Amino acid sequence: MSAGFLTYKDVTAMTTLNRATIWRKFNAGEFPKPIYYGNRTLFVRSEVEAWCDDLVTKLRDNPHTPA
């Protein structure tokens, strides 16, 4: 996969979240919006990495906060 884009498979491996959880978080405005290219659903790598970094910061500041 391109260095700039991630597939659902890449995102699930990176975040350890399953597809349904990613979709729920996206619909709730809590996860980066995917882009659609033809019949493919892609995520921007830098946006997913930023989301992961933000989650780590939130959990370190308050480990009892649900993610």
C-alpha positions in Angstrom: 0.0 0.0 0.0 1.1 3.6 -0.6 2.9 5.4 2.2 0.1 8.0 2.2 -3.0 5.8 2.3 -4.2 2.9 4.4 -6.8 0.3 3.7 -9.2 -1.0 6.3 -6.9 -3.9 6.8 -4.0 -1.6 7.5 -6.0 0.5 9.9 -7.3 -2.5 11.8 -3.7 -3.7 12.2 -2.4 -0.2 13.2 -5.2 0.5 15.8 -6.2 -3.0 16.8 -9.8 -2.0 16.3 -12.1 -4.1 14.1 -13.9 -2.7 11.1 -17.2 -2.3 12.9 -15.6 -0.2 15.7 -13.8 1.9 13.2 -17.0 2.6 11.3 -18.9 3.4 14.6 -16.2 5.8 15.7 -16.2 7.4 12.2 -20.0 7.9 12.3 -19.7 9.4 15.8 -17.1 11.9 14.5 -14.4 10.2 16.6 -12.2 8.8 13.8 -10.7 10.3 10.6 -13.1 10.3 7.6 -12.1 7.8 4.9 -11.8 8.7 1.2 -13.3 6.7 -1.6 -11.3 6.0 -4.7 -13.2 3.9 -7.2 -14.4 0.9 -5.2 -11.8 1.3 -2.5 -12.1 2.8 0.9 -8.9 4.5 2.0 -7.7 6.4 5.0 -5.0 9.1 5.0 -2.1 7.7 7.0 -1.1 10.9 8.7 -4.7 11.4 9.9 -4.8 7.9 11.4 -1.4 8.3 13.0 -2.5 11.7 14.5 -5.6 10.0 15.9 -3.5 7.3 17.4 -1.1 9.8 18.9 -4.1 11.8 20.4 -5.5 8.6 21.9 -2.2 7.8 23.6 -2.0 11.3 25.0 -5.6 11.1 26.3 -5.1 7.7 27.9 -1.8 8.7 29.5 -3.5 11.8 31.0 -6.5 9.8 32.3 -6.2 6.1 31.9 -9.8 5.5 33.1 -11.4 7.5 30.3 -13.1 5.3 27.8 -11.5 5.7 24.3 
